[in-house]
Amino acid sequence: MEDLYKSFKCKKCEGEFVLVADDVLGMEGGRYLSCPYCSSKHIVVDKVGNSIRDCMSSEHSYVRHKGAMRQRR
């Protein structure tokens, strides 16, 4: 079974975000991934998993708000 989600971490702003693995594979033809917070191209794959909770960092706590996962601050 393939992994469904990939977690990325920005080297510049230390922001973390999760994408669906199929969307990442579909990016071809000169396209690149960038950080949604600072638009930096310097990102690395942090975690890969089948559940979105597996990919989220254990350092932060997340709550469900109106059906979406949000980071508690």
Contact map, one row per residue, 1 for C-alpha under 8 A:
1110000000000000000000000000000000000000000000000000000000000000000000000
1111000000000000000000000000000000000000000000000100000000000000000000000
1111110000000000000010000000000000000000000000011100000000000000000000000
0111110000000000000111000000000000000000000000011110000000000000000000000
0011111000000000011110000000000000000000000000011111001000000000000000000
0011111100000000011110000000000000000000000011111000001000000000000000000
0000111110000001111000000000000000000000000011110000001100000000000000000
0000011111000001111000000000000000000000001111100000000000000000000000000
0000001111100111100000000000000000000000001111000000000000000000000000000
0000000111111111000000000000000000100001011100000000000000000000000000000
0000000011111110000000000000000000000000011100000000000000000000000000000
0000000001111100000000000000000000000101010000000000000000000000000000000
0000000001111110000000000000000000001100000000000000000000000000000000000
0000000011111111000000000000000000000000000000000000000000000000000000000
0000000011101111100000000000000000101000000000000000000000000000000000000
0000001111000111110000000000000000000000000000000000000000000000000000000
0000001110000011111000000000000000010000000000000000000000000000000000000
0000111100000001111100000000000000000000000000000001001100000000000000000
0000111100000000111110110000000000000000000000000000000000000000000000000
0001110000000000011111110000000000000000000000000000000000000000000000000
0011110000000000001111111000000000000000000000000000000000000000000000000
0001000000000000000111111100000000000000000000000000000000000000000000000
0000000000000000001111111110000000000000000000000000000000000000000000000
0000000000000000001111111110000000000000000000000000000000000000000000000
0000000000000000000011111111000000000000000000000000000000000000000000000
0000000000000000000001111111000000000000000000000000000000000000000000000
0000000000000000000000111111101100000000000000000000000000000000000000000
0000000000000000000000001111111000000000000000000000000000000000000000000
0000000000000000000000000011111000000000000000000000000000000000000000000
0000000000000000000000000001111100000000000000000000000000000000000000000
0000000000000000000000000011111110000000000000000000000000000000000000000
0000000000000000000000000010011111000000100000000000000000000000000000000
0000000000000000000000000000001111100000101000000000000000000000000000000
0000000000000000000000000000000111110011111000000000000000000000000000000
0000000001000010000000000000000011111111111000000000000000000000000000000
0000000000000000100000000000000001111110000000000000000000000000000000000
0000000000001010000000000000000000111110000000000000000000000000000000000
0000000000011000000000000000000000111111000000000000000000000000000000000
0000000000000000000000000000000001111111100000000000000000000000000000000
0000000001010000000000000000000001100111111000000000000000000000000000000
0000000000000000000000000000000111100011111000000000000000000000000000000
0000000001110000000000000000000001100001111100000000000000000000000000000
0000000111100000000000000000000011100001111110000000000000000000000000000
0000000111100000000000000000000000000000011111000000000000000000000000000
0000011110000000000000000000000000000000001111110000000000000000000000000
0000011110000000000000000000000000000000000111110000000000000000000000000
0000011100000000000000000000000000000000000011111000011000000000000000000
0011111000000000000000000000000000000000000011111100011000000000000000000
0011110000000000000000000000000000000000000000111111011000000000000000000
0111100000000000000000000000000000000000000000011111010000000000000000000
0001100000000000000000000000000000000000000000001111111000000000000000000
0000100000000000010000000000000000000000000000001111111100000000000000000
0000000000000000000000000000000000000000000000000011111100000000000000000
0000000000000000000000000000000000000000000000111111111110000000000000000
0000111000000000010000000000000000000000000000111011111110000000000000000
0000001000000000010000000000000000000000000000000001111111000000000000000
0000000000000000000000000000000000000000000000000000011111110000000000000
0000000000000000000000000000000000000000000000000000000111111000000000000
0000000000000000000000000000000000000000000000000000000011111000000000000
0000000000000000000000000000000000000000000000000000000011111100000000110
0000000000000000000000000000000000000000000000000000000001111110000000110
0000000000000000000000000000000000000000000000000000000000011111000011110
0000000000000000000000000000000000000000000000000000000000001111100011110
0000000000000000000000000000000000000000000000000000000000000111111111000
0000000000000000000000000000000000000000000000000000000000000011111111000
0000000000000000000000000000000000000000000000000000000000000001111100000
0000000000000000000000000000000000000000000000000000000000000001111110000
0000000000000000000000000000000000000000000000000000000000000001111111000
0000000000000000000000000000000000000000000000000000000000000111101111100
0000000000000000000000000000000000000000000000000000000000000111100111110
0000000000000000000000000000000000000000000000000000000000011110000011111
0000000000000000000000000000000000000000000000000000000000011110000001111
0000000000000000000000000000000000000000000000000000000000000000000000111
